Amino acid sequence: MKSAVFTALLVVAVLFFARSVARLYRVMARGRQNDLRPLDRLGQRIASVLIYFFGQKKVGERMSYKTPPGATSKHHILIFYGFLVVTIGTIEFIAQGLLQDVVPEFSFAFLGPLYPVLTWSIDLFSLLVLVMIGYAYFRRIVLKPRLIPLSGDAAFILAQISLLMISHFGFHGFEAAARGAGDAGAGVGPISAVIGQWFSGFGGAHVVSEISRWVHAGVLLFFLNYLPYSKHIHILGALPNIYFRELGQRGIMPKLNLEDETDWGVDKIEKFSFKSLMDQYACTECARCSNFCPAFLTDKPLSPMHLIHDLKHEMAERGTLSLELDGLKRQAGTLGKTEEEATEALAKAPEPLRKQIEGLQGKLAELPPLVGGRIKDETLWSCTTCGACQEVCPVFINHPLKIQQMKTHLVLTEGRMPTELQRTFQNLERNHNPWGISNEQRLEWAEGLEVPVRTVDEVENPEYLLFVGCASAFDDRIKKTMRALVEVLHAANVSFAILGRKEKCSGDPARRAGNEFLFQQQAAENIEAMNEAKVRKVLTSCPHCFHTIKNEYPQFGGNYEVVHHSQLLSQLLESGRLKADTKLNQKITYHDSCYLGRWNGVYDAPRSILGAVSSGELLELNRSKQHGFCCGAGGGRMWQEEKGPRVNRNRTQEILESGAAVAAVACPFCTIMITDGVKDAGAEEKLQVLDVAEVVRKSLKNIQAKKQAAAPAAAPAESAPTT
């Protein structure tokens, strides 16, 4: 009888659970495309699951910028592994429930010597989970982390888990007491054995054990069906999301078909891909993404975690209603029909069905729009596209792509954008650069250089095309960086040429700010010029140009070997083609560019340069490498007004606190933003901002001698920075 009751409960619970999971799948299946490729790079995907799901690698990293690298979510890791072990015990529990009338004493004792290890482990981890849940309550109630409050849902989930552990000890411990065998040798764990000893001789032990057993079964089956509707849905979504994570190059925007107006960004959940919708079900709400977000940390209206929450709520509300409406339309014969056919079919449908359809359509119409409603415009425009959120996410949610796609909709479909960006786009359209300076002046940065700078029309088969970039061509500070780089390249006898006035903006500012049309226009013109010049290798000093030309131009037929200047300079120093004659003897630190570091994994080359040309102490910032802090210029933020605390000032303050006399950078945007931060702090006498190319130039005696000899005649704007 007990087996029959348990089996019936189990079957009903599993059926309801399967129904809920199927509903979730149907919501995800409404996505624009099913981009899941289960067998693509199978080995890598299995390795990802082993490392990041079972190995909890990301969870084992630091929790925020404010915590030291060793401060990790150890309590969550312990709960996770506790659950894995307890799950084995749950399997045994279910088998016992199904077989209790047939094989009353069924257990996993057939495992032999492993069985005592298993029972002990289950007991100990059950106790550990209870302790960690106690800490979770303490953390939320007493410590009160900013982004992880004790919600009703969280409290309820933690209470259910606690009850599962307590009922486990209840039926095992009191079963041991009823038998009079409170020892591990009888297949009882150490905690349960102690309970058995405490209550040995208690007449009601068997009754308590039976009640605990059924409480455990009830909570287990209820918990199973509550999961799909709770914040702990990540228990179901994390593993598949890790398995299906994007492999290969990060930070690439998908190519839009501009001839298809329905492809212009995302304003509805249905326009996200299947994998992008799966992200929402995988979110663990650990808050790492927000704790590492430069926008959030400077009080901007963007929290990557809350963004994912908003999208999940949109899926729950609009997605569920849409599924229900589709079902009714299918009954009415209007689903998948043209507007005219649908109207005709609906007119023939029964009146109750028509009213149901109209009612659901009314509810959907009353919901706020996704973009501009549930997710505010200013939230999207706050993103610097630095990728810190995606980098630290334990389940590989791609926050930046979602933001970019929604910004694209705002710009291309609705024409809504900050006023400053309108001017930037006009500058790009008219002058092919965001500064708005005539493209006829694109070569003026090279005037007065003692070394020649020739165009592709003047040099036959140069090794590199030097893609100068807009900042190097038009910003007075960054011109100095490019002049230094050119001098160093000549010193190393590197063959290069430039496009000259044929060069246009790489398109990065337009694409990251949502103007895909303008990006494709700029990219097409550059690719045409480079292909005409038969370019094979491209050298650039701007990580944004580097990322765009290297990773996104191939979408449009621009396939080149792209090298960042820090990579080339590092190789030249290592090979001996460049040798530091005079080393910089000051404390120096390096600021990682987001687009060079996180997006493209270039961390060692700039540091190698500094190690070769500096004899001073090389200081590593607290927020460095994959956890480096953004300068605040990416995502079109360079040309937008910033309200509240400035990102660049936050970063500059950290650099100043390091005690470094020189802040080395490898990005023109970073140079501008950190230099501005130094000026705002009134610390020009304490800290100098230099590109790695400028640091290398200062170490070369021949160049320095020429510079010193020419100093009296040189214009102040063209003089090299001094230490």
VEXFIGU-797575 format. One record per residue (C-alpha): residue in three letters; x, y, z. Coordinates in steps of 0.5 Angstrom, whole numbers, plus 2048, in hexadecimal, padded with zeros to 3 digits. Layout:
BEGIN
alaXYZ
...
end
This chain:
BEGIN
met800800800
lys806805802
ser8098037FB
ala8038057F7
val80280B7FB
phe80980E7FA
thr80980B7F3
ala80280F7F1
leu8058167F5
leu80C8157F1
val8088147EA
val80481A7EB
ala80A81E7ED
val80E81C7E8
leu80881E7E3
phe8078247E5
phe80E8267E5
ala80F8247DE
arg8098287DC
ser80D82E7E0
val81382D7DC
ala81082C7D5
arg80C8337D6
leu8138367D8
tyr8168327D2
arg8108357CD
val81183C7D0
met81983C7CE
ala8178387C7
arg81383F7C5
gly81A8427C4
arg81C8447BE
gln82083E7BC
asn8238387C0
asp82A8397C0
leu82C8337C4
arg83182E7C1
pro8318287C6
leu8378257C2
asp83B82B7C0
arg84282A7C4
leu83F8257C8
gly8458247CC
gln84682B7CE
arg83F82B7D0
ile8408257D4
ala8468287D7
ser84282F7D9
val83D82B7DD
leu8428277E0
ile84682D7E2
tyr8418337E3
phe83B82F7E5
phe83E8297E9
gly84482C7EB
gln8418337EC
lys8478377EA
lys84383D7E9
val84083D7F0
gly84783C7F3
glu8498437F0
arg8498497F4
met84284C7F5
ser8438537F4
tyr8488587F2
lys84885A7FA
thr84A8537FC
pro8518507FC
pro85284B7F6
gly8518457FC
ala84A8487FE
thr8468437FB
ser83F8407FB
lys84183A7FF
his83B839803
his8378397FC
ile83C8347FA
leu83B82F800
ile8348307FF
phe83582E7F8
tyr8398287F9
gly8358267FF
phe82F8267FA
leu8338217F6
val83481C7FB
val82D81D7FE
thr82A81B7F7
ile82D8147F7
gly82A8137FE
thr8238167FB
ile8248117F5
glu82480B7FB
phe81E80E7FE
ile81A80E7F8
ala81C8077F7
gln81A8057FE
gly8138097FD
leu8128057F7
leu8147FE7F9
gln8127FF801
asp80C7FA800
val8107F57FC
val8177F67FF
pro8167F9806
glu81E7F9807
phe8207FC801
ser827800801
phe82D8017FD
ala8307FC801
phe8327F87FA
leu8387FE7FA
gly83C7FA7FF
pro8417FE802
leu83F8047FF
tyr838804802
pro83B806809
val83F80C806
leu83880E802
thr83480E808
trp83981280C
ser83A817807
ile833818806
asp83281980D
leu83881E80E
phe836822808
ser82F82280A
leu831825811
leu83682A80D
val83082C808
leu82C82E80E
val832832811
met83383680B
ile82B83780A
gly82C83A811
tyr83283F80F
ala82E841808
tyr82884380D
phe82D847811
arg83084A80B
arg82A84C809
ile82784F80F
val82D851813
leu83385380E
lys82D855809
pro831855802
arg82F85B7FD
leu82C8567F8
ile82A8507FB
pro824851800
leu82084C804
ser81A84C7FF
gly814848801
asp8168437FB
ala81D8427FE
ala81B841805
phe81683C803
ile81B8387FF
leu820838804
ala81A836809
gln819830804
ile82082E804
ser82182E80B
leu81A82A80C
leu81D825807
met82482480B
ile820824812
ser81B81E810
his82181A80D
phe82481A814
gly81D819817
phe81B813813
his822810813
gly82481281A
phe81D80F81D
glu81E809819
ala82480781C
ala821809823
ala81B804821
arg8207FF81F
gly825800825
ala82A800820
gly82D807820
asp83480681D
ala837807816
gly8387FF815
ala8307FF814
gly83080380E
val82F809813
gly833810812
pro836813818
ile83181881A
ser82C814819
ala82F80F81D
val830814823
ile828815822
gly82780E823
gln82B80D829
trp82881382C
phe82181182B
ser82280982C
gly81D806830
phe81880C82E
gly81180882C
gly80F80D827
ala81580D823
his81280981D
val80C80D81D
val81181381C
ser815810817
glu80F80E813
ile80D816813
ser813818812
arg81481480C
trp80D816809
val80F81D80A
his81581D807
ala81281A801
gly80D81F801
val812825801
leu8168217FC
leu8108217F7
phe80E8287F8
phe81582B7F8
leu8158277F1
asn80F82B7EF
tyr8108327F2
leu8178327EE
pro8158347E8
tyr81183A7EB
ser81683C7F0
lys81D8407F0
his82083A7F0
ile81E8387E9
his8268387E8
ile8268317EB
leu82382F7E4
gly8268347E0
ala82D8357E2
leu83082E7DF
pro82D82F7D8
asn82F8367D8
ile8368347D9
tyr83682F7D4
phe8338337CF
arg8388397D0
glu83B83D7CB
leu84183A7C9
gly84783E7C5
gln8488457C4
arg84484A7C9
gly8418507C8
ile83F8507C1
met8388537BF
pro83484F7BA
lys8338527B3
leu82C8557B2
asn8298547AB
leu82785B7AA
glu82285A7A4
asp81E8567A9
glu81B85B7AE
thr8198567B3
asp8208547B4
trp82285B7B7
gly82385A7BE
val81F8577C4
asp81985A7C7
lys8158547C8
ile81784D7CC
glu8158497C5
lys81B84D7C2
phe82084A7C6
ser8238437C5
phe82283D7C8
lys82883D7CC
ser8288447CE
leu8218437D1
met82483D7D4
asp8298417D8
gln8238447DC
tyr82183D7DF
ala82983C7E1
cys82A8427E5
thr82C8407EC
glu82B8477EF
cys8328487F2
ala83284F7F0
arg83984E7ED
cys8388527E7
ser8358587EA
asn83B8587EF
phe8408587EA
cys83C85D7E5
pro83F8647E5
ala8388677E3
phe8358647E9
leu83B8667EE
thr83B86D7EC
asp83386D7ED
lys83186D7E6
pro82A86A7E5
leu82D8637E2
ser82D85D7E6
pro82E8577E2
met82B8527E7
his8258567E7
leu8258577DF
ile82584F7DF
his81F84F7E4
asp81B8547E0
leu81C8507DA
lys81A84A7DE
his81484D7E1
glu81284F7D9
met8138487D7
ala80E8467DD
glu80984B7DC
arg80984C7D4
gly80B8457D2
thr8068427D6
leu8008467D4
ser8038457CD
leu80383E7CD
glu7FC83E7D0
leu7FA8427CA
asp7FE83E7C5
gly7FA8387C7
leu7F383B7C7
lys7F583E7C0
arg7F78377BE
gln7F08357C0
ala7ED83B7BC
gly7F18397B6
thr7F48407B6
leu7FB83E7B8
gly80083F7B2
lys7FB8427AD
thr7FC8487AA
glu7F884E7AD
glu7F284E7A8
glu7F28467A9
ala7F28477B1
thr7ED84C7B1
glu7E88477AD
ala7EA8417B1
leu7E88457B7
ala7E28477B5
lys7E08407B4
ala7E283E7BB
pro7DD83D7C1
glu7DC8437C5
pro7DF8417CB
leu7E583F7C8
arg7E58467C4
lys7E48497CB
gln7EA8457CE
ile7EF8477C9
glu7ED84F7C9
gly7EE84F7D1
leu7F584C7D0
gln7F68517CB
gly7F48567CF
lys7F88547D5
leu7FE8537D1
ala7FD85A7CE
glu7FD85D7D5
leu80485A7D7
pro8098607D7
pro80E85F7D1
leu81485B7D2
val8198617CF
gly8178687D2
gly8128657D7
arg81585F7DB
ile81C8607D9
lys81D8687D9
asp82186B7D4
glu82686E7D9
thr8278677DB
leu82A8657D4
trp82E86B7D3
ser83286B7DA
cys8358647D7
thr83D8657D5
thr83D85E7D2
cys84385D7D6
gly8418557D7
ala8428557DE
cys83B8527DF
gln83C84C7DA
glu84384B7DD
val84184A7E4
cys83A8467E3
pro83B83F7E5
val83683D7E0
phe8388417DA
ile8328467D9
asn83484A7D3
his8318517D6
pro8358567D1
leu8328527CB
lys82B8537CE
ile82C85B7D0
gln82F85C7C9
gln8298597C5
met82485D7C9
lys8288637C8
thr8288627C0
his8218617C0
leu8218687C4
val82586B7BF
leu8238687B8
thr81C8677B9
glu81986C7BE
gly81F8717BD
arg8208737C4
met8268747C7
pro82A8797CB
thr82B8807C8
glu83387F7C8
leu8328797C4
gln82E87C7BF
arg8348817BE
thr83987B7BE
phe8358787B9
gln83587E7B4
asn83C87F7B5
leu83D8787B3
glu8398797AD
arg83C87F7AA
asn84387F7AC
his8448777AE
asn8468787B5
pro84387A7BB
trp8478807BD
gly8438847B7
ile84A8867B4
ser84B8867AC
asn84E87F7AA
glu8528847A5
gln8568857AC
arg85787E7AD
leu85E87E7AC
glu8608847AF
trp8628807B6
ala86987E7B2
glu86B8857B0
gly8728877B2
leu8748807B4
glu87B87E7B2
val8798787AF
pro8758767A9
val86E8747AA
arg86C8727A3
thr86586F7A0
val86486879D
asp86486C796
glu86B86E798
val86E86779B
glu86E861797
asn86C85B79B
pro86D85E7A2
glu86D8587A8
tyr86885C7AC
leu8628617AA
leu8628657B0
phe85B8677B1
val85C86E7B5
gly85586F7B8
cys8518757B9
ala8548767C0
ser85B8767BD
ala85987A7B7
phe8558807BB
asp8568807C2
asp85C8847C4
arg85E8807CA
ile85D8797C6
lys86187C7C0
lys86787C7C5
thr8668757C6
met8668737BE
arg86C8777BD
ala8708737C2
leu86E86D7BF
val87086F7B8
glu8778717BB
val87786A7BE
leu8758667B8
his87A86A7B4
ala8808687B9
ala87E8617B9
asn87E8617B1
val87785F7B1
ser8748607AA
phe86D8637AA
ala8688687A6
ile86286C7A8
leu85B86D7A4
gly85C8747A5
arg8558787A3
lys8528717A1
glu85286F7A8
lys84B8707AB
cys84986E7B2
ser8498677B4
gly8428677B6
asp8428657BD
pro83F86B7C0
ala83986B7BB
arg8388637BC
arg8398637C4
ala8348697C4
gly82F8667C0
asn8308697B9
glu8318627B5
phe82F8667AF
leu83586B7B0
phe83A8657B2
gln8398617AC
gln83A8677A8
gln8408697AB
ala8438627AB
ala8418617A4
glu8458677A1
asn84B8657A6
ile84B85E7A3
glu84A86079C
ala85086579D
met85485F7A0
asn85385A79B
glu85485E796
ala85B85F799
lys85C85879A
val85D8587A1
arg85F8527A5
lys8618557AC
val85E85A7B0
leu86185E7B6
thr85D8627BA
ser85E8667C1
cys8578667C3
pro8548607C6
his84D8627C3
cys8508627BC
phe85485C7BD
his84D8587C0
thr84985B7BA
ile84E8597B4
lys8508537B7
asn84A8507B9
glu8448537B6
tyr8468557AF
pro84784E7AD
gln83F84E7AD
phe8408537A7
gly8458507A3
gly84B8537A7
asn85084E7A9
tyr8568507AB
glu85C84E7B0
val85B8547B6
val8608557BB
his86085A7C1
his86685F7C1
ser86785C7C8
gln8688557C5
leu86D8577C0
leu87185C7C5
ser8718567C9
gln8748517C4
leu8798577C1
leu87C8577C8
glu87C8507C9
ser87F84F7C3
gly8858547C4
arg8828587BE
leu88185E7C3
lys88585E7C9
ala8848637CF
asp88A8677D0
thr88786C7D6
lys8828687DA
leu87D86C7DE
asn87F86C7E5
gln87886E7E9
lys87286A7EC
ile86E8687E6
thr8678647E5
tyr8638627DF
his85C8637DE
asp85885E7DA
ser8548607D4
cys84D85C7D4
tyr84D85B7CD
leu8558597CD
gly8548547D3
arg84D8517D5
trp84B8517CE
asn85184F7CA
gly85684C7D0
val85C8507CF
tyr85F8517D6
asp86684F7D6
ala8698537D0
pro86885A7D3
arg86B8587D9
ser8718547D6
ile87285B7D3
leu87285F7D9
gly8778597DC
ala87C85A7D6
val87C8627D6
ser87B8637DE
ser8808627E4
gly87B8657E9
glu8768617ED
leu87085E7E9
leu86A85F7ED
glu86385B7EB
leu85D85E7ED
asn85885A7F1
arg85385B7EB
ser8578587E6
lys8578537E0
gln85184F7DF
his84E8537E5
gly85185A7E2
phe84C8607E3
cys84A8647DD
cys84C86B7DC
gly84586D7DA
ala84586E7D3
gly8438687CF
gly83C8677CC
gly83C86E7CA
arg83C8717D1
met8428757CE
trp83E87A7CB
gln83887A7D0
glu83787E7D6
glu83887A7DD
lys83387C7E3
gly83687A7EA
pro83D8777EC
arg8418767E6
val8448707E4
asn84B8737E2
arg84B8767E8
asn84A8707EC
arg84F86C7E8
thr8548727E9
gln8538727F0
glu85586B7F1
ile85C86C7EC
leu85E8727F1
glu85D86E7F7
ser8628697F4
gly86786E7F5
ala86986D7EE
ala86D8737EA
val86B8717E3
ala86586D7E1
ala8668697DB
val8608687D6
ala85F8657CF
cys8598687CD
pro8588707CA
phe8518707CE
cys85486E7D4
thr8598737D3
ile8548787D3
met8508767D8
ile8558757DD
thr85987B7DB
asp85287F7DD
gly85287B7E3
val85987D7E5
lys8578857E4
asp8508847E7
ala8548827EE
gly8598877ED
ala85F8827ED
glu8638847E6
glu8698847EB
lys86887D7EE
leu8668797E8
gln8688797E1
val8648757DB
leu8688727D6
asp86686D7D0
val86B8677D0
ala86D86A7C9
glu86F8707CD
val87386C7D2
val8778687CD
arg87986F7C9
lys87B8727D0
ser88086C7D1
leu88386D7CA
lys8898717CA
asn88A8737C3
ile8838757C2
gln8838797C9
ala88A87C7C6
lys88687F7C0
lys8808817C4
gln8858857C9
ala8898887C3
ala88288A7C0
ala87F88C7C6
pro8808947C5
ala87D8947BF
ala87788F7C0
ala8708927C1
pro86E8917C9
ala86888C7C6
glu86D8887C3
ser8728877C8
ala8728807CC
pro87087F7D3
thr87587F7D8
thr87687B7DE
end
